[in-house]
Amino acid sequence: MFAVAVITLLVGIFAGLSRLQITVPDISLQFAAFHGPLLISGFFGVVISLERAVAVKTATAYAAPVLNAVGTLLLLLFGIVAGAQLLAIAAATVLTVVSLQLLRKVKADFTVILAGSAACWSIGGMVWWFTNDTARATLLWFAFLIITIAGERLELTRLLGTPQHAKRWCHAIVVTIMIGALGYALVLPGAGTLFSVGLTLLAAWLIRYDLARHNMRQTGMTRYIAACLLSGYGWLGLAGVLGLLGAFVPGSPLRDSALHALGLGFVMAMVFGHALIIFPAIARIKVAYHAAFYIPLALLHGSLALRVAGKVLDITPLQQFGAVANALTFIFFAVVMVWGVRKGRNLSRRPATHG
């Protein structure tokens, strides 16, 4: 399943580059219209549901990443869109059921939010199935990612003794994002603005209450993860501001910048930060931290800034350069990860010292 996720990520990236008139392998051109579904529902759907299955350890939970991976393969190998849509809905529904089972065992605010995020993925899949319009499903898919991250960060803030009023604010913000995303799918006026208000408030909430600010005073991997989180929160806030300026109105010239601020700036920064924890949990492989992990993080944000600037200033070559640099950043991050795995193996082979 992890291999399918990686292939989906690569095809999705090439499909995105082709939309900017950048030369890519011919096989990717036919998937240009599926850039969003491949990366959000295909790649992140498999990764998040697989992560949840590893944590829950039930056969039912593993059905979600399997169904999603099979559906993605139907699209990539045979071009069967309906099969991919239906299996994505099935996978998301399984993840929702598993999340509700987790909620029955652990009655906490973060488990409620995680169940809500899975429901957003499922509803987004249904919107795609009924309308064949990926644009109308996009905010629900992003809500799936954003709310999942919010739920996981809320869980960790328990270590700080987060005040009750802050938790209530978090709940209200999550509900705002969900209603905005659902309203956008239903083409309700003002829904994109409501979604943007939620994004802006969530960025402020995370900067104020998340562990990341405290962990910046630490060293090593803890500080690196905090840097990923805080930089990602900045992009989340920018996406919200762009949304308030009309980015989510169909045809807006700011739409590309807002969506990639969310997908690359916020979500991928979270991936870069949590990969050192999630990958060992899924693959059972130790990854050693090194300061070199800061290089792809800096490249991610720098190249995204160039891409956004190119789009806003209407300088196409700058936007294309930023997009290509974004893609190369993922390859560089993979190289650093492989290096970390090799270093982790070497550390594991060292004889233990006693004394």
Disulfide bonds with the S-S distance in Angstrom:
none
